[in-house]
Amino acid sequence: MSSGYCFSFGPWNISEGADPFGPTVRPSVAFAEKLRLYKELGFDAVQMHDDDAVPEIEGKSAAQVEKDAAEMKRMLDDEGLVAEFVAPRLWEDPRGVDGGYTANDPECRVWAIDRSKRTCDIADVLGTKMIVLWLAREGTYIREAKNAIQAHRHLLDAINAMLAHNPRVEIAIEPKPNEPMDQAYIPSIGHAIALGQMTDDPARVGGLIETAHSLLAGLDASDDMAFAMAAGKLWSVHLNDQNGLKYDQDKSFGSANLRAAYNQVRVLELGDYPQTGRYVGLDVKAMRTQKADVAHKHLANSKAVFERLVEKVRSFPADIEEQCRASRDYEALEMAVLDHLLGK
């Protein structure tokens, strides 16, 4: 792209529209068709769970897992796409109901680590070194359900096991403060980076920041990104939007708060994010009432908004910013930004 950014998507970004209060409303779209459509929309890479790459992974031998992952690699190659990362999906297995890595049952913890090692093997076959950890059920509904001190040590053990299993992988922790658990462990990027520093190889542990997750923690996504970039630990972003402190809505990027979206693009520009070779993920969902034949517009719209905001950031007059800072006239700077966004 002329902007220099590369974009990734998840297969879940085109969905059947089910939610906790109702069934599906759109027909399923075949995985191969999603790949073709995403490439047409200008995306470069695929975000994958382990069982996206290898369906029904639990019932397969190591050899079969490798064979199926190789077939997925050929599928991606045929569409001119690459895998951005692979993430172990522990939260949908019964053994992960109480958290895989932090489960009170030691057998469940062993299972979670074993599956995560297989995820590392799949990443090798797909040609990516990045593993993403979304710690979905690693937390509690009530504090007394687990020993939180020991639970964090279990998380550390799991990450160290993955790092030892494959010396090539990098692990990006994707923090979220709640949902599906009431209180999630590692709720912010600060927690994620701190945990990474405690591992056996801190250089191989970073973070992935999602807009909505920062907002749900009562934080600013652009400041979270700035903190991670200052530490050299921003290894991916999932951009979307959020209409208040509700559930994780995954609204189209910029659709609820255009100024906040501008700030996120601005900090990526300040940090020369395109030069890192990392991807911009657009983790957005179609509105439930969107018709099936246009249930991809949320992706096209989010990408278009991002690229137009890149133009806005790059064209903002630097001299005005410098003058307002020097004179400490932040109201003037605020209005200059608003005028720029409004096209004045």
PENORUR-V522096 format. One record per pair of residues at least 6 apart in sequence whose C-alpha atoms are under 6 Angstrom apart, sorted by the first residue. I is the first residue (numbers start at 1). J is the second residue. Records with the same first field share a line. If there is no record, write none. Layout:
BEGIN
I=J / J
END
This chain:
BEGIN
4=274
5=274
6=279
7=43 / 44 / 279 / 280 / 281
8=43 / 44 / 45 / 46 / 281
9=46 / 47 / 281
10=46 / 47
13=284 / 285
16=24 / 25 / 26 / 27 / 28
17=24 / 25 / 288
18=24
26=292
44=81
45=81 / 82 / 83 / 84
46=83 / 84
47=84 / 85
48=86
49=86 / 87 / 88 / 89
50=86 / 87 / 88 / 119
51=57
53=69
54=68 / 69
69=122
73=126
76=82
85=130 / 131
86=123 / 131
87=131 / 132
88=116 / 119
90=96
95=108
99=137 / 138
100=108 / 109 / 112
101=109 / 112 / 155
102=138 / 151 / 154
103=109
113=158
117=162
129=169 / 170
130=169 / 170 / 171
131=171
132=171 / 172 / 173
133=173 / 174
134=174
137=181
138=185
139=181 / 183 / 184 / 185
140=181 / 183
141=182
170=204 / 205
171=205
172=205 / 206 / 207 / 208
173=207 / 208
174=207 / 208
175=186 / 187 / 188 / 189
176=187 / 213
177=184 / 187 / 217
178=184
186=192
196=202 / 205
206=233
207=233 / 234 / 235
208=235 / 236 / 237
209=237
210=237 / 238 / 239
211=221 / 239 / 240
212=241 / 242
214=221
216=245
222=263 / 264
228=234
236=278 / 279
237=280 / 281
238=281 / 282 / 283
239=282 / 283
240=250 / 251 / 252 / 253 / 283 / 284
241=250 / 251 / 252 / 253
242=249 / 251
243=256
250=284 / 285
251=284
252=284 / 298 / 302
253=302
254=261
262=309
266=313
286=295 / 298
324=333
END
